[in-house]
Amino acid sequence: MAGKFEVYQDTAGKYRFRLKATNGQVIATGQGYETKKSCLNGIESIRKNAPDAKLDDQTVAPAAKG
């Protein structure tokens, strides 16, 4: 079974989503959106554009030059 996206409104009335793993742990959250439609578009963007996203670890110091 796959995880699930949950859509909800925060205390400021903005629409947000969270992605939960199958064990119920929140593994990602979305920004605040003004409309529910925009929030759903954010979810669809993730589904379409990141199924094979690569990792860019920017915590690793680049090799010294020179």
N, CA, C, O and CB atoms as a CASP TS submission, in Angstrom:
PFRMAT TS
TARGET T0000
AUTHOR 0000-0000-0000
METHOD Language model
MODEL 1
PARENT N/A
ATOM      1  N   MET     1       0.836  -1.183   0.000  1.00  0.00           N
ATOM      2  CA  MET     1       0.000   0.000   0.000  1.00  0.00           C
ATOM      3  C   MET     1       0.882   1.248   0.000  1.00  0.00           C
ATOM      4  O   MET     1       1.894   1.301   0.698  1.00  0.00           O
ATOM      5  CB  MET     1      -0.952  -0.002   1.216  1.00  0.00           C
ATOM      6  N   ALA     2       0.496   2.231  -0.774  1.00  0.00           N
ATOM      7  CA  ALA     2       1.257   3.475  -0.866  1.00  0.00           C
ATOM      8  C   ALA     2       0.870   4.422   0.264  1.00  0.00           C
ATOM      9  O   ALA     2      -0.125   4.210   0.957  1.00  0.00           O
ATOM     10  CB  ALA     2       1.028   4.150  -2.229  1.00  0.00           C
ATOM     11  N   GLY     3       1.668   5.464   0.437  1.00  0.00           N
ATOM     12  CA  GLY     3       1.340   6.501   1.399  1.00  0.00           C
ATOM     13  C   GLY     3       0.149   7.293   0.892  1.00  0.00           C
ATOM     14  O   GLY     3      -0.463   6.939  -0.116  1.00  0.00           O
ATOM     15  N   LYS     4      -0.178   8.378   1.605  1.00  0.00           N
ATOM     16  CA  LYS     4      -1.303   9.199   1.170  1.00  0.00           C
ATOM     17  C   LYS     4      -1.044  10.664   1.426  1.00  0.00           C
ATOM     18  O   LYS     4      -0.328  11.035   2.356  1.00  0.00           O
ATOM     19  CB  LYS     4      -2.576   8.770   1.869  1.00  0.00           C
ATOM     20  N   PHE     5      -1.643  11.499   0.578  1.00  0.00           N
ATOM     21  CA  PHE     5      -1.643  12.933   0.770  1.00  0.00           C
ATOM     22  C   PHE     5      -2.886  13.302   1.567  1.00  0.00           C
ATOM     23  O   PHE     5      -3.975  12.801   1.287  1.00  0.00           O
ATOM     24  CB  PHE     5      -1.595  13.686  -0.591  1.00  0.00           C
ATOM     25  N   GLU     6      -2.729  14.175   2.557  1.00  0.00           N
ATOM     26  CA  GLU     6      -3.855  14.720   3.308  1.00  0.00           C
ATOM     27  C   GLU     6      -3.911  16.212   3.047  1.00  0.00           C
ATOM     28  O   GLU     6      -2.891  16.896   3.133  1.00  0.00           O
ATOM     29  CB  GLU     6      -3.728  14.419   4.837  1.00  0.00           C
ATOM     30  N   VAL     7      -5.087  16.723   2.731  1.00  0.00           N
ATOM     31  CA  VAL     7      -5.301  18.159   2.517  1.00  0.00           C
ATOM     32  C   VAL     7      -6.063  18.686   3.729  1.00  0.00           C
ATOM     33  O   VAL     7      -7.027  18.069   4.183  1.00  0.00           O
ATOM     34  CB  VAL     7      -6.091  18.443   1.168  1.00  0.00           C
ATOM     35  N   TYR     8      -5.628  19.824   4.246  1.00  0.00           N
ATOM     36  CA  TYR     8      -6.279  20.405   5.418  1.00  0.00           C
ATOM     37  C   TYR     8      -6.116  21.919   5.399  1.00  0.00           C
ATOM     38  O   TYR     8      -5.333  22.451   4.612  1.00  0.00           O
ATOM     39  CB  TYR     8      -5.697  19.813   6.724  1.00  0.00           C
ATOM     40  N   GLN     9      -6.851  22.613   6.261  1.00  0.00           N
ATOM     41  CA  GLN     9      -6.702  24.053   6.426  1.00  0.00           C
ATOM     42  C   GLN     9      -5.993  24.326   7.745  1.00  0.00           C
ATOM     43  O   GLN     9      -6.304  23.721   8.771  1.00  0.00           O
ATOM     44  CB  GLN     9      -8.081  24.770   6.378  1.00  0.00           C
ATOM     45  N   ASP    10      -5.024  25.257   7.700  1.00  0.00           N
ATOM     46  CA  ASP    10      -4.309  25.622   8.920  1.00  0.00           C
ATOM     47  C   ASP    10      -5.102  26.667   9.696  1.00  0.00           C
ATOM     48  O   ASP    10      -6.194  27.052   9.277  1.00  0.00           O
ATOM     49  CB  ASP    10      -2.895  26.151   8.589  1.00  0.00           C
ATOM     50  N   THR    11      -4.570  27.124  10.810  1.00  0.00           N
ATOM     51  CA  THR    11      -5.288  28.079  11.663  1.00  0.00           C
ATOM     52  C   THR    11      -5.490  29.430  11.000  1.00  0.00           C
ATOM     53  O   THR    11      -6.358  30.199  11.412  1.00  0.00           O
ATOM     54  CB  THR    11      -4.547  28.268  12.960  1.00  0.00           C
ATOM     55  N   ALA    12      -4.691  29.730   9.970  1.00  0.00           N
ATOM     56  CA  ALA    12      -4.840  30.988   9.227  1.00  0.00           C
ATOM     57  C   ALA    12      -5.806  30.840   8.050  1.00  0.00           C
ATOM     58  O   ALA    12      -6.050  31.804   7.324  1.00  0.00           O
ATOM     59  CB  ALA    12      -3.476  31.465   8.719  1.00  0.00           C
ATOM     60  N   GLY    13      -6.357  29.640   7.860  1.00  0.00           N
ATOM     61  CA  GLY    13      -7.304  29.419   6.782  1.00  0.00           C
ATOM     62  C   GLY    13      -6.678  29.024   5.453  1.00  0.00           C
ATOM     63  O   GLY    13      -7.383  28.882   4.454  1.00  0.00           O
ATOM     64  N   LYS    14      -5.357  28.846   5.431  1.00  0.00           N
ATOM     65  CA  LYS    14      -4.682  28.444   4.196  1.00  0.00           C
ATOM     66  C   LYS    14      -4.773  26.934   4.032  1.00  0.00           C
ATOM     67  O   LYS    14      -4.825  26.183   5.006  1.00  0.00           O
ATOM     68  CB  LYS    14      -3.200  28.901   4.199  1.00  0.00           C
ATOM     69  N   TYR    15      -4.792  26.510   2.776  1.00  0.00           N
ATOM     70  CA  TYR    15      -4.834  25.082   2.467  1.00  0.00           C
ATOM     71  C   TYR    15      -3.410  24.541   2.427  1.00  0.00           C
ATOM     72  O   TYR    15      -2.509  25.163   1.863  1.00  0.00           O
ATOM     73  CB  TYR    15      -5.563  24.822   1.113  1.00  0.00           C
ATOM     74  N   ARG    16      -3.225  23.394   3.024  1.00  0.00           N
ATOM     75  CA  ARG    16      -1.916  22.747   3.073  1.00  0.00           C
ATOM     76  C   ARG    16      -2.104  21.251   2.814  1.00  0.00           C
ATOM     77  O   ARG    16      -3.209  20.713   2.895  1.00  0.00           O
ATOM     78  CB  ARG    16      -1.211  22.997   4.453  1.00  0.00           C
ATOM     79  N   PHE    17      -0.977  20.600   2.499  1.00  0.00           N
ATOM     80  CA  PHE    17      -1.021  19.147   2.407  1.00  0.00           C
ATOM     81  C   PHE    17       0.150  18.560   3.154  1.00  0.00           C
ATOM     82  O   PHE    17       1.177  19.207   3.360  1.00  0.00           O
ATOM     83  CB  PHE    17      -1.014  18.683   0.944  1.00  0.00           C
ATOM     84  N   ARG    18      -0.029  17.337   3.549  1.00  0.00           N
ATOM     85  CA  ARG    18       1.067  16.560   4.127  1.00  0.00           C
ATOM     86  C   ARG    18       1.028  15.192   3.458  1.00  0.00           C
ATOM     87  O   ARG    18      -0.039  14.677   3.124  1.00  0.00           O
ATOM     88  CB  ARG    18       0.948  16.445   5.708  1.00  0.00           C
ATOM     89  N   LEU    19       2.192  14.623   3.274  1.00  0.00           N
ATOM     90  CA  LEU    19       2.318  13.289   2.715  1.00  0.00           C
ATOM     91  C   LEU    19       2.681  12.368   3.860  1.00  0.00           C
ATOM     92  O   LEU    19       3.665  12.594   4.565  1.00  0.00           O
ATOM     93  CB  LEU    19       3.383  13.232   1.565  1.00  0.00           C
ATOM     94  N   LYS    20       1.881  11.323   4.044  1.00  0.00           N
ATOM     95  CA  LYS    20       2.126  10.373   5.126  1.00  0.00           C
ATOM     96  C   LYS    20       2.555   9.034   4.552  1.00  0.00           C
ATOM     97  O   LYS    20       2.013   8.567   3.551  1.00  0.00           O
ATOM     98  CB  LYS    20       0.872  10.206   6.004  1.00  0.00           C
ATOM     99  N   ALA    21       3.527   8.430   5.197  1.00  0.00           N
ATOM    100  CA  ALA    21       3.966   7.079   4.845  1.00  0.00           C
ATOM    101  C   ALA    21       2.896   6.085   5.295  1.00  0.00           C
ATOM    102  O   ALA    21       1.963   6.448   6.011  1.00  0.00           O
ATOM    103  CB  ALA    21       5.352   6.745   5.499  1.00  0.00           C
ATOM    104  N   THR    22       3.036   4.853   4.879  1.00  0.00           N
ATOM    105  CA  THR    22       2.051   3.836   5.243  1.00  0.00           C
ATOM    106  C   THR    22       1.953   3.612   6.752  1.00  0.00           C
ATOM    107  O   THR    22       0.931   3.133   7.243  1.00  0.00           O
ATOM    108  CB  THR    22       2.391   2.534   4.563  1.00  0.00           C
ATOM    109  N   ASN    23       3.018   3.959   7.491  1.00  0.00           N
ATOM    110  CA  ASN    23       2.981   3.800   8.948  1.00  0.00           C
ATOM    111  C   ASN    23       2.392   5.028   9.656  1.00  0.00           C
ATOM    112  O   ASN    23       2.361   5.076  10.886  1.00  0.00           O
ATOM    113  CB  ASN    23       4.387   3.531   9.474  1.00  0.00           C
ATOM    114  N   GLY    24       1.927   6.018   8.886  1.00  0.00           N
ATOM    115  CA  GLY    24       1.307   7.213   9.454  1.00  0.00           C
ATOM    116  C   GLY    24       2.260   8.356   9.716  1.00  0.00           C
ATOM    117  O   GLY    24       1.822   9.437  10.110  1.00  0.00           O
ATOM    118  N   GLN    25       3.551   8.152   9.512  1.00  0.00           N
ATOM    119  CA  GLN    25       4.534   9.203   9.752  1.00  0.00           C
ATOM    120  C   GLN    25       4.470  10.243   8.638  1.00  0.00           C
ATOM    121  O   GLN    25       4.413   9.897   7.458  1.00  0.00           O
ATOM    122  CB  GLN    25       5.954   8.607   9.857  1.00  0.00           C
ATOM    123  N   VAL    26       4.480  11.524   9.023  1.00  0.00           N
ATOM    124  CA  VAL    26       4.510  12.614   8.038  1.00  0.00           C
ATOM    125  C   VAL    26       5.911  12.678   7.448  1.00  0.00           C
ATOM    126  O   VAL    26       6.892  12.813   8.180  1.00  0.00           O
ATOM    127  CB  VAL    26       4.106  13.992   8.686  1.00  0.00           C
ATOM    128  N   ILE    27       6.005  12.581   6.124  1.00  0.00           N
ATOM    129  CA  ILE    27       7.316  12.590   5.469  1.00  0.00           C
ATOM    130  C   ILE    27       7.522  13.818   4.594  1.00  0.00           C
ATOM    131  O   ILE    27       8.636  14.060   4.130  1.00  0.00           O
ATOM    132  CB  ILE    27       7.483  11.341   4.634  1.00  0.00           C
ATOM    133  N   ALA    28       6.464  14.601   4.360  1.00  0.00           N
ATOM    134  CA  ALA    28       6.600  15.845   3.596  1.00  0.00           C
ATOM    135  C   ALA    28       5.386  16.725   3.887  1.00  0.00           C
ATOM    136  O   ALA    28       4.292  16.232   4.160  1.00  0.00           O
ATOM    137  CB  ALA    28       6.731  15.558   2.056  1.00  0.00           C
ATOM    138  N   THR    29       5.605  18.038   3.822  1.00  0.00           N
ATOM    139  CA  THR    29       4.503  18.984   3.983  1.00  0.00           C
ATOM    140  C   THR    29       4.594  20.038   2.899  1.00  0.00           C
ATOM    141  O   THR    29       5.675  20.335   2.390  1.00  0.00           O
ATOM    142  CB  THR    29       4.523  19.639   5.388  1.00  0.00           C
ATOM    143  N   GLY    30       3.457  20.596   2.554  1.00  0.00           N
ATOM    144  CA  GLY    30       3.411  21.635   1.528  1.00  0.00           C
ATOM    145  C   GLY    30       3.289  23.015   2.138  1.00  0.00           C
ATOM    146  O   GLY    30       2.994  23.168   3.323  1.00  0.00           O
ATOM    147  N   GLN    31       3.518  23.996   1.320  1.00  0.00           N
ATOM    148  CA  GLN    31       3.376  25.394   1.725  1.00  0.00           C
ATOM    149  C   GLN    31       1.899  25.717   1.912  1.00  0.00           C
ATOM    150  O   GLN    31       1.047  24.882   1.610  1.00  0.00           O
ATOM    151  CB  GLN    31       4.018  26.346   0.677  1.00  0.00           C
ATOM    152  N   GLY    32       1.579  26.912   2.406  1.00  0.00           N
ATOM    153  CA  GLY    32       0.201  27.359   2.522  1.00  0.00           C
ATOM    154  C   GLY    32      -0.292  27.896   1.187  1.00  0.00           C
ATOM    155  O   GLY    32       0.389  28.703   0.555  1.00  0.00           O
ATOM    156  N   TYR    33      -1.458  27.461   0.754  1.00  0.00           N
ATOM    157  CA  TYR    33      -2.063  27.898  -0.500  1.00  0.00           C
ATOM    158  C   TYR    33      -3.344  28.667  -0.193  1.00  0.00           C
ATOM    159  O   TYR    33      -4.038  28.366   0.777  1.00  0.00           O
ATOM    160  CB  TYR    33      -2.355  26.685  -1.433  1.00  0.00           C
ATOM    161  N   GLU    34      -3.649  29.648  -1.013  1.00  0.00           N
ATOM    162  CA  GLU    34      -4.852  30.458  -0.822  1.00  0.00           C
ATOM    163  C   GLU    34      -6.125  29.683  -1.165  1.00  0.00           C
ATOM    164  O   GLU    34      -7.167  29.909  -0.551  1.00  0.00           O
ATOM    165  CB  GLU    34      -4.771  31.719  -1.673  1.00  0.00           C
ATOM    166  N   THR    35      -6.050  28.780  -2.133  1.00  0.00           N
ATOM    167  CA  THR    35      -7.230  28.021  -2.545  1.00  0.00           C
ATOM    168  C   THR    35      -6.951  26.526  -2.484  1.00  0.00           C
ATOM    169  O   THR    35      -5.808  26.078  -2.571  1.00  0.00           O
ATOM    170  CB  THR    35      -7.665  28.423  -3.962  1.00  0.00           C
ATOM    171  N   LYS    36      -8.037  25.768  -2.332  1.00  0.00           N
ATOM    172  CA  LYS    36      -7.908  24.315  -2.314  1.00  0.00           C
ATOM    173  C   LYS    36      -7.412  23.822  -3.668  1.00  0.00           C
ATOM    174  O   LYS    36      -6.606  22.894  -3.738  1.00  0.00           O
ATOM    175  CB  LYS    36      -9.255  23.649  -1.955  1.00  0.00           C
ATOM    176  N   LYS    37      -7.892  24.445  -4.744  1.00  0.00           N
ATOM    177  CA  LYS    37      -7.454  24.045  -6.085  1.00  0.00           C
ATOM    178  C   LYS    37      -5.945  24.199  -6.236  1.00  0.00           C
ATOM    179  O   LYS    37      -5.296  23.324  -6.808  1.00  0.00           O
ATOM    180  CB  LYS    37      -8.177  24.876  -7.155  1.00  0.00           C
ATOM    181  N   SER    38      -5.380  25.281  -5.740  1.00  0.00           N
ATOM    182  CA  SER    38      -3.929  25.487  -5.808  1.00  0.00           C
ATOM    183  C   SER    38      -3.191  24.419  -5.018  1.00  0.00           C
ATOM    184  O   SER    38      -2.136  23.942  -5.439  1.00  0.00           O
ATOM    185  CB  SER    38      -3.557  26.879  -5.283  1.00  0.00           C
ATOM    186  N   CYS    39      -3.743  24.047  -3.880  1.00  0.00           N
ATOM    187  CA  CYS    39      -3.133  23.005  -3.052  1.00  0.00           C
ATOM    188  C   CYS    39      -3.131  21.673  -3.807  1.00  0.00           C
ATOM    189  O   CYS    39      -2.124  20.967  -3.834  1.00  0.00           O
ATOM    190  CB  CYS    39      -3.887  22.864  -1.702  1.00  0.00           C
ATOM    191  N   LEU    40      -4.266  21.342  -4.416  1.00  0.00           N
ATOM    192  CA  LEU    40      -4.355  20.101  -5.184  1.00  0.00           C
ATOM    193  C   LEU    40      -3.404  20.127  -6.382  1.00  0.00           C
ATOM    194  O   LEU    40      -2.839  19.096  -6.748  1.00  0.00           O
ATOM    195  CB  LEU    40      -5.797  19.870  -5.658  1.00  0.00           C
ATOM    196  N   ASN    41      -3.226  21.305  -6.995  1.00  0.00           N
ATOM    197  CA  ASN    41      -2.261  21.438  -8.091  1.00  0.00           C
ATOM    198  C   ASN    41      -0.837  21.187  -7.600  1.00  0.00           C
ATOM    199  O   ASN    41      -0.028  20.601  -8.319  1.00  0.00           O
ATOM    200  CB  ASN    41      -2.359  22.835  -8.728  1.00  0.00           C
ATOM    201  N   GLY    42      -0.527  21.628  -6.378  1.00  0.00           N
ATOM    202  CA  GLY    42       0.791  21.370  -5.794  1.00  0.00           C
ATOM    203  C   GLY    42       1.048  19.878  -5.624  1.00  0.00           C
ATOM    204  O   GLY    42       2.150  19.393  -5.881  1.00  0.00           O
ATOM    205  N   ILE    43       0.029  19.164  -5.192  1.00  0.00           N
ATOM    206  CA  ILE    43       0.150  17.707  -5.051  1.00  0.00           C
ATOM    207  C   ILE    43       0.376  17.061  -6.409  1.00  0.00           C
ATOM    208  O   ILE    43       1.246  16.203  -6.556  1.00  0.00           O
ATOM    209  CB  ILE    43      -1.110  17.115  -4.383  1.00  0.00           C
ATOM    210  N   GLU    44      -0.401  17.472  -7.394  1.00  0.00           N
ATOM    211  CA  GLU    44      -0.260  16.897  -8.739  1.00  0.00           C
ATOM    212  C   GLU    44       1.110  17.195  -9.329  1.00  0.00           C
ATOM    213  O   GLU    44       1.672  16.364 -10.043  1.00  0.00           O
ATOM    214  CB  GLU    44      -1.351  17.435  -9.666  1.00  0.00           C
ATOM    215  N   SER    45       1.645  18.360  -9.042  1.00  0.00           N
ATOM    216  CA  SER    45       2.980  18.711  -9.523  1.00  0.00           C
ATOM    217  C   SER    45       4.028  17.751  -8.970  1.00  0.00           C
ATOM    218  O   SER    45       4.920  17.311  -9.696  1.00  0.00           O
ATOM    219  CB  SER    45       3.329  20.153  -9.135  1.00  0.00           C
ATOM    220  N   ILE    46       3.918  17.431  -7.700  1.00  0.00           N
ATOM    221  CA  ILE    46       4.849  16.471  -7.090  1.00  0.00           C
ATOM    222  C   ILE    46       4.701  15.107  -7.742  1.00  0.00           C
ATOM    223  O   ILE    46       5.693  14.462  -8.082  1.00  0.00           O
ATOM    224  CB  ILE    46       4.607  16.362  -5.568  1.00  0.00           C
ATOM    225  N   ARG    47       3.474  14.675  -7.914  1.00  0.00           N
ATOM    226  CA  ARG    47       3.227  13.362  -8.522  1.00  0.00           C
ATOM    227  C   ARG    47       3.818  13.273  -9.931  1.00  0.00           C
ATOM    228  O   ARG    47       4.370  12.239 -10.307  1.00  0.00           O
ATOM    229  CB  ARG    47       1.720  13.077  -8.571  1.00  0.00           C
ATOM    230  N   LYS    48       3.704  14.341 -10.701  1.00  0.00           N
ATOM    231  CA  LYS    48       4.173  14.327 -12.094  1.00  0.00           C
ATOM    232  C   LYS    48       5.677  14.538 -12.222  1.00  0.00           C
ATOM    233  O   LYS    48       6.335  13.880 -13.029  1.00  0.00           O
ATOM    234  CB  LYS    48       3.453  15.392 -12.885  1.00  0.00           C
ATOM    235  N   ASN    49       6.218  15.454 -11.427  1.00  0.00           N
ATOM    236  CA  ASN    49       7.578  15.929 -11.667  1.00  0.00           C
ATOM    237  C   ASN    49       8.662  15.308 -10.806  1.00  0.00           C
ATOM    238  O   ASN    49       9.845  15.525 -11.068  1.00  0.00           O
ATOM    239  CB  ASN    49       7.614  17.369 -11.477  1.00  0.00           C
ATOM    240  N   ALA    50       8.302  14.551  -9.796  1.00  0.00           N
ATOM    241  CA  ALA    50       9.344  14.049  -8.905  1.00  0.00           C
ATOM    242  C   ALA    50       9.347  12.543  -8.683  1.00  0.00           C
ATOM    243  O   ALA    50       9.887  12.097  -7.671  1.00  0.00           O
ATOM    244  CB  ALA    50       9.217  14.710  -7.605  1.00  0.00           C
ATOM    245  N   PRO    51       8.780  11.742  -9.565  1.00  0.00           N
ATOM    246  CA  PRO    51       8.789  10.308  -9.262  1.00  0.00           C
ATOM    247  C   PRO    51      10.193   9.711  -9.241  1.00  0.00           C
ATOM    248  O   PRO    51      10.435   8.726  -8.544  1.00  0.00           O
ATOM    249  CB  PRO    51       7.947   9.569 -10.271  1.00  0.00           C
ATOM    250  N   ASP    52      11.110  10.292  -9.991  1.00  0.00           N
ATOM    251  CA  ASP    52      12.486   9.789 -10.052  1.00  0.00           C
ATOM    252  C   ASP    52      13.496  10.872  -9.689  1.00  0.00           C
ATOM    253  O   ASP    52      14.617  10.877 -10.197  1.00  0.00           O
ATOM    254  CB  ASP    52      12.789   9.245 -11.447  1.00  0.00           C
ATOM    255  N   ALA    53      13.098  11.786  -8.809  1.00  0.00           N
ATOM    256  CA  ALA    53      13.969  12.907  -8.452  1.00  0.00           C
ATOM    257  C   ALA    53      15.290  12.415  -7.868  1.00  0.00           C
ATOM    258  O   ALA    53      15.320  11.500  -7.045  1.00  0.00           O
ATOM    259  CB  ALA    53      13.265  13.832  -7.453  1.00  0.00           C
ATOM    260  N   LYS    54      16.359  13.028  -8.299  1.00  0.00           N
ATOM    261  CA  LYS    54      17.693  12.692  -7.805  1.00  0.00           C
ATOM    262  C   LYS    54      17.983  13.508  -6.546  1.00  0.00           C
ATOM    263  O   LYS    54      17.343  14.532  -6.308  1.00  0.00           O
ATOM    264  CB  LYS    54      18.774  12.955  -8.896  1.00  0.00           C
ATOM    265  N   LEU    55      18.929  13.064  -5.755  1.00  0.00           N
ATOM    266  CA  LEU    55      19.344  13.761  -4.541  1.00  0.00           C
ATOM    267  C   LEU    55      20.521  14.672  -4.853  1.00  0.00           C
ATOM    268  O   LEU    55      21.514  14.239  -5.437  1.00  0.00           O
ATOM    269  CB  LEU    55      19.715  12.756  -3.425  1.00  0.00           C
ATOM    270  N   ASP    56      20.405  15.931  -4.462  1.00  0.00           N
ATOM    271  CA  ASP    56      21.500  16.894  -4.592  1.00  0.00           C
ATOM    272  C   ASP    56      21.905  17.286  -3.177  1.00  0.00           C
ATOM    273  O   ASP    56      21.325  18.206  -2.601  1.00  0.00           O
ATOM    274  CB  ASP    56      21.079  18.163  -5.455  1.00  0.00           C
ATOM    275  N   ASP    57      22.896  16.598  -2.608  1.00  0.00           N
ATOM    276  CA  ASP    57      23.336  16.838  -1.232  1.00  0.00           C
ATOM    277  C   ASP    57      24.254  18.046  -1.210  1.00  0.00           C
ATOM    278  O   ASP    57      25.425  17.958  -1.581  1.00  0.00           O
ATOM    279  CB  ASP    57      24.055  15.592  -0.644  1.00  0.00           C
ATOM    280  N   GLN    58      23.715  19.172  -0.773  1.00  0.00           N
ATOM    281  CA  GLN    58      24.491  20.410  -0.746  1.00  0.00           C
ATOM    282  C   GLN    58      25.184  20.629   0.587  1.00  0.00           C
ATOM    283  O   GLN    58      25.712  21.711   0.842  1.00  0.00           O
ATOM    284  CB  GLN    58      23.598  21.587  -1.051  1.00  0.00           C
ATOM    285  N   THR    59      25.188  19.612   1.441  1.00  0.00           N
ATOM    286  CA  THR    59      25.902  19.727   2.708  1.00  0.00           C
ATOM    287  C   THR    59      27.346  19.283   2.578  1.00  0.00           C
ATOM    288  O   THR    59      28.154  19.505   3.480  1.00  0.00           O
ATOM    289  CB  THR    59      25.207  18.912   3.778  1.00  0.00           C
ATOM    290  N   VAL    60      27.666  18.662   1.465  1.00  0.00           N
ATOM    291  CA  VAL    60      29.029  18.180   1.241  1.00  0.00           C
ATOM    292  C   VAL    60      29.862  19.331   0.676  1.00  0.00           C
ATOM    293  O   VAL    60      29.480  19.948  -0.319  1.00  0.00           O
ATOM    294  CB  VAL    60      29.043  16.942   0.272  1.00  0.00           C
ATOM    295  N   ALA    61      30.995  19.617   1.310  1.00  0.00           N
ATOM    296  CA  ALA    61      31.868  20.692   0.845  1.00  0.00           C
ATOM    297  C   ALA    61      32.463  20.341  -0.506  1.00  0.00           C
ATOM    298  O   ALA    61      32.876  19.199  -0.709  1.00  0.00           O
ATOM    299  CB  ALA    61      32.984  20.966   1.863  1.00  0.00           C
ATOM    300  N   PRO    62      32.520  21.284  -1.436  1.00  0.00           N
ATOM    301  CA  PRO    62      33.143  21.001  -2.726  1.00  0.00           C
ATOM    302  C   PRO    62      34.647  20.780  -2.575  1.00  0.00           C
ATOM    303  O   PRO    62      35.256  21.257  -1.618  1.00  0.00           O
ATOM    304  CB  PRO    62      32.875  22.145  -3.709  1.00  0.00           C
ATOM    305  N   ALA    63      35.226  20.076  -3.497  1.00  0.00           N
ATOM    306  CA  ALA    63      36.670  19.829  -3.474  1.00  0.00           C
ATOM    307  C   ALA    63      37.416  21.148  -3.602  1.00  0.00           C
ATOM    308  O   ALA    63      36.986  22.054  -4.315  1.00  0.00           O
ATOM    309  CB  ALA    63      37.086  18.859  -4.609  1.00  0.00           C
ATOM    310  N   ALA    64      38.527  21.240  -2.908  1.00  0.00           N
ATOM    311  CA  ALA    64      39.358  22.463  -2.960  1.00  0.00           C
ATOM    312  C   ALA    64      39.922  22.642  -4.360  1.00  0.00           C
ATOM    313  O   ALA    64      40.353  21.681  -4.997  1.00  0.00           O
ATOM    314  CB  ALA    64      40.518  22.400  -1.917  1.00  0.00           C
ATOM    315  N   LYS    65      39.916  23.867  -4.824  1.00  0.00           N
ATOM    316  CA  LYS    65      40.474  24.164  -6.159  1.00  0.00           C
ATOM    317  C   LYS    65      41.885  24.704  -6.018  1.00  0.00           C
ATOM    318  O   LYS    65      42.238  25.367  -5.043  1.00  0.00           O
ATOM    319  CB  LYS    65      39.584  25.183  -6.926  1.00  0.00           C
ATOM    320  N   GLY    66      42.649  24.400  -7.002  1.00  0.00           N
ATOM    321  CA  GLY    66      43.963  25.031  -7.078  1.00  0.00           C
ATOM    322  C   GLY    66      45.040  24.175  -6.673  1.00  0.00           C
ATOM    323  O   GLY    66      46.199  24.590  -6.692  1.00  0.00           O
TER
END
